[in-house]
Amino acid sequence: MKAKIYISYKEGILDPQGKTVNHALDAIGIKKINSVQIGKYIEIEFNKINRDQAFEITDESCRKLLANPNTETYTFEIVEK
């Protein structure tokens, strides 16, 4: 099993890195982009557990450490390796 985790800023939270990248793209001639959001992608590989256990461990890891609950949201999917 493998967890694929996607973490991004909550709506309304300033993303300075995304704003900088958006301006840089515009500066090099790539136009018509409204906004850019920069987030995190994390993979966790599990050994010999079932889908429910992988889900629980991933959710707990995100809630307790991987995502900041004040500024970030997360989604994840559990897939077979």
Secondary structure, DSSP 4 states (H G I P E B T S, - for coil): -EEEEEEEEPTT---HHHHHHHHHHHHTT----------EEEEEE-SS--HHHHHHHHHHHIIIIIS-TTTEEEEEEEE--
